Amino acid sequence: MVLSMSGVVLLGIVVFLFFRKDGLKASHAVVSALFGFYMASTAIAPSIMAGGESLASLLGGIKF
C-alpha cells in the first residue's frame, strides 16, 4: 500500500491540529492511527524507528 508523502504530511497536520485544538477524541484517534500506519510505509520509517530505539535505550540507562 503506497501513500504519497503529501498525504502523510496532510494527515500529520490534521493530527497536530487535533492535539492543539480539542484534545484527542475517538475520531481523532482513528486519524492518528491512520497517520502512523501510513507513516510506517514511507522512507522515513527506519529513521523514526532508530530514533525511538535510541531514546528508549537512553531512558533505560538512567539510574536513580
FENGI-V285691 format. One record per residue. RES is the residue in one small letter. PHI is phi as a letter, one per 20 degrees, with the letter a starting at -180 (* if undefined). BURIAL is # if it has 9 or more other C-alpha atoms within 8 Angstrom, else .. Layout:
res: (RES RES)
phi: (PHI PHI)
burial: (BURIAL BURIAL)
This chain:
res: (m v l s m s g v v l l g i v v f l f f r k d g l k a s h a v v s a l f g f y m a s t a i a p s i m a g g e s l a s l l g g i k f)
phi: (* d c f f f f f f f f f f f f g f f f f e d n d d f f f f f f f f f g f f f f f e e f e g f f f f f f f f f f f f f f f e f d d)
burial: (. . # . . . . # . . # # . # # . . # # . . . . . . . . # # . # # . # # . . # # . # # . . # . . . . . . . . . . . . . . . . . . .)
